[in-house]
Amino acid sequence: MEQIASGAEEAAGAAQESLAAIAGIVGRLAEARERADASRQSTTAFQTLLAETGVQITSSVADLPGRSAITEQVEMGVAVRMACLDVLTRRSRGVEGWA
């Protein structure tokens, strides 16, 4: 019986340590969330490469009104690629220009 009681006490102690560790992690996550919420007031979201919304970046960040530059970056990227294609294909299209 003593062995069973000793094992139960050890298990209870280990469980208490695990709960304390989990509580510490939860506390740090809550602090990180508070810091993230506070930083959102002055943060602008940029994405340098194509991103899969919901996987690499959440839609709540990607679509922040007034603070996300991602939509503008995509629009400008399309315009730049179209301009490059225009310039680079002018000779084959018989259009005078840079190329």
C-alpha positions as CSV (number, residue, x, y, z in Angstrom):
1,M,0.0,0.0,0.0
2,E,2.9,2.3,0.8
3,Q,4.2,1.9,-2.8
4,I,0.8,2.8,-4.2
5,A,0.5,5.9,-2.0
6,S,4.1,6.9,-2.9
7,G,3.4,6.5,-6.6
8,A,0.2,8.5,-6.3
9,E,2.0,11.3,-4.5
10,E,4.7,11.3,-7.2
11,A,2.0,11.4,-9.9
12,A,0.2,14.3,-8.1
13,G,3.5,16.2,-7.8
14,A,4.3,15.7,-11.5
15,A,0.7,16.8,-12.4
16,Q,1.1,19.9,-10.3
17,E,4.4,20.8,-12.0
18,S,2.8,20.2,-15.4
19,L,-0.2,22.4,-14.5
20,A,2.2,25.1,-13.3
21,A,4.2,24.9,-16.6
22,I,0.9,25.1,-18.6
23,A,-0.2,28.1,-16.6
24,G,3.1,29.8,-17.3
25,I,2.7,29.2,-21.0
26,V,-0.9,30.5,-21.0
27,G,0.2,33.6,-19.1
28,R,3.0,34.3,-21.6
29,L,0.6,33.7,-24.6
30,A,-1.8,36.2,-23.0
31,E,1.0,38.8,-22.6
32,A,2.0,38.2,-26.2
33,R,-1.6,38.7,-27.4
34,E,-1.9,41.9,-25.4
35,R,1.4,43.2,-27.0
36,A,0.2,42.2,-30.5
37,D,-3.2,43.9,-29.9
38,A,-1.4,47.1,-28.8
39,S,1.0,47.0,-31.7
40,R,-1.8,46.7,-34.2
41,Q,-2.6,50.3,-33.6
42,S,0.6,51.4,-35.4
43,T,1.5,48.4,-37.6
44,T,1.3,48.2,-41.4
45,A,1.1,44.8,-42.9
46,F,3.3,44.1,-46.0
47,Q,3.8,40.8,-47.8
48,T,6.9,40.4,-50.0
49,L,5.9,37.3,-51.8
50,L,2.6,35.6,-52.8
51,A,0.8,34.6,-49.6
52,E,-1.9,32.0,-49.1
53,T,-4.4,33.9,-47.0
54,G,-5.5,31.9,-44.0
55,V,-2.3,29.8,-44.1
56,Q,0.7,32.1,-44.2
57,I,-1.1,35.2,-43.1
58,T,-4.6,35.6,-41.6
59,S,-7.2,37.5,-43.5
60,S,-7.7,39.7,-40.4
61,V,-4.2,41.0,-40.9
62,A,-4.1,40.9,-44.7
63,D,-7.3,42.9,-44.9
64,L,-6.7,45.5,-42.2
65,P,-8.4,48.7,-43.5
66,G,-6.0,51.5,-43.8
67,R,-3.1,49.5,-42.4
68,S,-2.6,46.7,-44.9
69,A,-0.5,47.6,-48.0
70,I,-0.9,44.1,-49.4
71,T,-3.8,44.9,-51.8
72,E,-1.9,48.0,-53.1
73,Q,1.3,46.0,-53.5
74,V,-0.6,43.4,-55.6
75,E,-2.2,46.1,-57.7
76,M,1.1,47.9,-58.3
77,G,2.8,44.6,-59.0
78,V,0.3,43.8,-61.7
79,A,0.8,47.2,-63.3
80,V,4.6,46.9,-63.2
81,R,4.5,43.5,-64.8
82,M,2.1,44.7,-67.5
83,A,4.4,47.7,-68.3
84,C,7.4,45.3,-68.5
85,L,5.6,43.0,-70.9
86,D,4.6,46.0,-73.0
87,V,8.2,47.3,-73.3
88,L,9.7,43.9,-73.8
89,T,7.3,42.8,-76.6
90,R,7.2,46.1,-78.5
91,R,9.7,44.9,-81.2
92,S,7.7,41.7,-81.8
93,R,4.5,43.7,-82.1
94,G,6.0,46.2,-84.4
95,V,5.6,49.1,-82.0
96,E,8.4,51.7,-81.6
97,G,9.8,52.1,-78.1
98,W,12.6,51.2,-75.8
99,A,13.3,47.6,-76.8
